[in-house]
């Protein structure tokens, strides 16, 4: 492929559906379910299909993309593509869709926390029984809520919780000051956890965060605390979570689980005190518009040689994780 050739971009949306795409690039539609629109060896910029099983379809094409410069994901997480990068060209940039899901994910996080507070899962079960049973429930007002992971989603969750007059405590990998106030370092978790009423997990999955909420960490939470996970299931030790909830010490709302999908016979499904949604935080009618707008901006930067948003890794033959928690 000659340097002067127009660069080829494969998109998961028909190009005519993305308004004001930058000129000077050759666009083709491929969403992982259709036939390849051309030679993968000509592709310079690939947008991964935003659908379940994306790792499977990417595994089939990435080894053939010898000129790939950018692999753009529309997910915030990227751990699922890491095993697929050994054969891609050195210098290829991996970028995520960080921020695309921010509003919808934060919305679900707060919805789940509110549902736990007000007992909507219990009331829904009683509705199926036709049982009218009023009872006293708690509220978010005045509650101390720990948000673990102060990225785009964590910041949006914190902003929403503030409107409910919560005392929001922020945690990230390292301590720092932000416009929203002080962010604690993750090393402070043992001191912070016994002081909070609820925890919302928004952190990325990395070697550092995998299993960070194990039995010892969960045991630090006060009785009747609430845990919401809209990040990755692997952040939490599932067996330890089951034991803690079964003992009546914790309530949990999970949009993500480990394992995932959650097997039909898993105890989490029927455990009182657990509310489960099947990894749907980003699946809203706003996703396409948000992701298309993001791609339009990102491709404009790419065409003009500007720094891309959300680059988490540049391949060198030994992929090093550059993303901060």
C-alpha positions, 0 to 999 in steps of 0.5 A: 500500500502506497503512502499517498493512497487514501486511508481506509476506515472501517465503521460499524455504522453506514458512513452516510449515517454519521453527519459531517465525516471528515473528507480525505478518508475512504469509509466502509461499513463493517459491524462484524456481522456482515461480509468484509467490505474489502481487504483487511490489509488496507485498513488504517483505522478500524472501529470495533463493533459495539456489540457482544462478542466483539472480541470474537469478530476482531480475532478473525480480522486483526491478524490480517490488518498489517497496516492498521494505525488505530483500533478504536473501541466504543467501549470504555473498557479494553481488557477484552482486546488485549489478548488479540494485539500480539499480531498487530503492527508496532505503533498501532494506537488503541483508543477507547470510547471513554466518555461516550457511555458516561451519562447513561452509565451514571444514570443507571448507577444512581438508579440502582442505588436508589432502588436499593435504598427504597427497596424497589426489588422487594416491592416488585416481588410483592407486586407479583404476589399481590401483597400490599405491605408498606414499610419504612425504607432508607433514603439517599439524603445525607448518606455518605457514598464512596465512588471508586474510580474518578474518571468520566463515569465516576465524575458523572455519578458523583455529580448526580449523587450531589443533587440528592444531598449525599456526602460524596467521597471520591477515590482513584488510584492516586490522591489529587485535588480536582475542581470537585474537591479532594480525591483520595488514593486507593491506599486509603480504602481501608480507612474510608470503607468503615465510614460510608453507607454505600460504594459505587464501583466505576474503576477500570479493570486492571491488574491492580483493580482485579479482585480489589473488593475481596472478602477482607475489603467487603468485611470493612463495610458497615452492616447494611451498607450498599454496593453498586457495581457498574464497572467490571464484575472482576473487581469483586470476589463473587463468592465473598459477595454472596457470603456477605449478602447471605449473612444479611450484612450487605445489599448489592446492585450489579450491572456486571458480574463475574462470571458474565453472563451469569449462569442461570443456576448462580445463587446471585439470581435468587439471593435476597438483597441483590438486584441484577441488570444484565450489563445494560448501562450503555444500552440506551437510545442515546448510544448511537448518537453519542458514539457517532458524534465521538467518531466524527470528532476522532476521525477529524483529529486522525485525518489532521494528524492531531492527538487522538482522544482516549489512547490507552496503548501504543503497540511496541511488541510488548504492550504496556498498559498506559491507562491510569485508574 
